[in-house]
Amino acid sequence: MCLGVPGQVMEVRGRIAVVDFWGVRRETRLDVIDEPVEPGDYILNHVGFAIRRIPESEIGETLALYERLLAEAESDDLMATDVRGEMNAAARGPRATDG
């Protein structure tokens, strides 16, 4: 299973956004997202790419779910491990070969 990690768009420069993931700001590619994003929007990041904009009505619930998952999950919990992996990938930013 692969999960995206939510983050808030802080800045947009062409097809790159600077996104805040729980206090860590990283560049995220906007090549595959199907709608425009602007500062203040929340997106789901998957391996350095924004895959969808999170509707405003879902932001609170989405962030709360991820925070709960990370806080309560055991170290061997597969879903939490996947989310932590996505967060680590977001922290590293897009690979140089991605574009």
C-alpha positions in Angstrom: 0.0 0.0 0.0 1.2 3.5 -0.8 0.0 6.6 1.0 0.4 10.2 0.3 1.5 12.6 3.0 -0.4 15.8 3.5 1.4 19.2 3.5 0.6 22.9 3.2 1.8 24.7 0.1 3.9 27.7 1.1 5.1 28.9 -2.3 4.6 28.0 -5.9 7.4 28.5 -8.5 6.2 27.1 -11.9 5.9 23.3 -11.5 7.5 23.3 -8.1 5.9 24.0 -4.7 7.5 24.6 -1.4 5.4 22.5 1.0 5.4 22.4 4.8 5.2 18.8 6.2 4.8 19.2 10.0 7.5 21.9 10.1 9.8 20.5 7.5 9.7 22.5 4.2 10.6 20.7 1.0 10.1 21.1 -2.7 7.3 19.0 -4.3 6.7 18.6 -8.0 3.4 19.7 -9.4 3.6 17.8 -12.7 0.9 15.2 -12.0 -1.7 17.1 -10.0 -4.9 17.7 -11.9 -5.7 21.2 -10.6 -3.9 24.4 -9.8 -2.6 24.9 -6.3 -1.6 28.1 -4.5 -0.1 29.1 -1.2 -2.3 28.0 1.7 -3.7 24.9 -0.1 -3.0 21.5 1.2 -1.8 18.7 -1.0 -1.1 15.0 -0.8 2.6 14.2 -1.6 3.7 10.9 -2.9 7.5 10.4 -3.4 8.1 14.0 -4.1 5.0 14.7 -6.3 1.7 16.4 -5.4 -0.9 13.9 -6.4 -4.1 15.8 -5.3 -5.2 18.9 -3.6 -7.0 18.3 -0.4 -10.4 20.0 -0.3 -10.7 22.6 2.4 -13.5 20.7 4.0 -11.2 17.6 4.5 -8.0 19.3 5.8 -8.7 19.1 9.5 -9.9 15.5 9.4 -7.0 14.4 7.2 -4.3 16.1 9.4 -5.9 14.6 12.5 -5.9 11.1 11.1 -2.2 11.3 10.2 -1.2 12.8 13.5 -3.1 10.0 15.3 -1.7 7.3 13.2 1.9 8.5 13.8 1.3 9.1 17.5 -0.4 5.8 18.3 1.1 3.3 15.9 3.5 0.7 17.1 6.9 0.7 15.4 6.0 -2.4 13.4 2.7 -1.1 12.2 2.8 -1.4 8.4 0.5 1.7 7.7 2.5 3.9 10.1 5.8 2.6 8.5 4.5 3.5 5.1 3.5 7.0 6.2 6.8 7.5 7.9 8.5 6.4 4.7 6.5 8.9 2.7 7.4 11.6 5.1 11.1 10.7 4.9 10.8 10.8 1.0 9.2 14.2 1.2 12.0 15.4 3.5 14.6 14.3 0.9 12.7 16.1 -1.8 12.3 15.0 -5.5 15.1 12.9 -6.9 17.3 14.7 -9.5 16.2 12.2 -12.1 12.5 13.2 -11.6 12.8 16.2 -13.7 
